[in-house]
């Protein structure tokens, strides 16, 4: 059993609200299949729900289809486990437009129960509002997808409603981007190396950049994405949390409270720096070419309302107002339809105080540490004496692979839920802090205080962005 889990918390029934939807089919059920195939979800009963008039056989076929990629690589024993899970699964036709009718169905399910809200944010809120504590079996867990609310006030209201149903320790706000592997790779690297931890501060680090750029364009997500954009979809929802783990002080242990208390304290000290026209940037892609394939401009894509002025590339500079990080910019960036996919943190160290006169070559390049999240590897860029000329400094890179999970990101999320492991659950106050940080930026962007740039699909962003901020 994983750390932070209690024996009584092992979930026996997983109810997926929105089980007939795309999230369940593409991500949740395939992630669960890998757990089952590896014997890490013994006896779990999966119950799907939706408004569609599906028979039990139609639901079982949906589960089997979602498990298909795992069947292909599975051993005979693993296939039997997958088959058994399909046969145990069942379907509930539910109309969540009237969520007050959900209670009797929940009470029929075997506890401990986890209710996974694989729903759009508005429908999640509507469903939560329609529930009461008496509708929930003992030890029920409530599992919610990001985003949690649409601003700090709505996140606070949602949190109040959730804790009126179950205690905070039985609420799982999941962040599939920040899985167990990502967190432990960061924490292990930072706090087990004396080479790094004493210099992990403003005296030695010039800036830190956290990037999630992807080549993918909309890929059919216009309905959701056009109502959020890059700032809400990635930076608010995922990158701020990643930044906090990169910036926390040393925890006493890996217990969830030790880590999450430090994350919360770091975010409370965080804000977007100064004038938003200087500390934030936004843009959206126009028509272009990615890997030889023509991509239409964002504003011309089906389901997009150009009047919304939704950005597909966002960048903000965060200041962390504490002793460790005062004066160090944390630059968070995320974009779609980029020239290449990058999912990494880049730590740029300050230049040496004095370089002996007489060296040539890469004398002005600072040391950098790159932590790639997917694929998981580490690179330390250093200046060393070149092979041809002892007085010339050349760039050299030391690299190492990091731990890679056997599970998918959603598999890691689901395993934590099933075991009652709250380490990766986003605590209520942390969810509110993330909104507090970006709310002023969103307001400034909506009032057009920050201009909207453009970039061709398949490029890294508007002309001038790269040169004005360095290594990104």
Secondary structure, DSSP 8 states (H G I E B T S, - for coil): --TT--GGG--SEEEEETTTSHHIIIIIHHHHHHHHHTT-STT-EEEEEESS---HHHHHHHHHHHTHHHHHH--HHHHHHHHHHHHH-EEEE--GGGGGGHHHHHHTS-SSEEEEE-S-HHHHHHHHHH--GGGS-TT-EEEEES--SSSHHHHHHHHHHHHTTS-GGGEEEE-TTS-HHHHHHHHHHHHS-HHHHTT-STTTEEEEEEEEE-S---TT-HHHHTTT-HIIIIIIIIIHHHHHHHH----SSS-HHHHHHHHHHHHHTEEE-S-HHHHEEEEEEESEEETTEEE--GGGSTT--GGG---SEEEEEEEE-STTTTT-EEEEEEESSBSS-EEEEEEEE---S---TT-EESSS---EEEEEETTEEEEEEEEEE-SS-TTEEEEEEEEEE----SS-HHHHHHHHHHHT--TTS--HHHHHHHHHHHHHHHHHHHTTSS-EEEEETTBSSSTTHHHHHS--
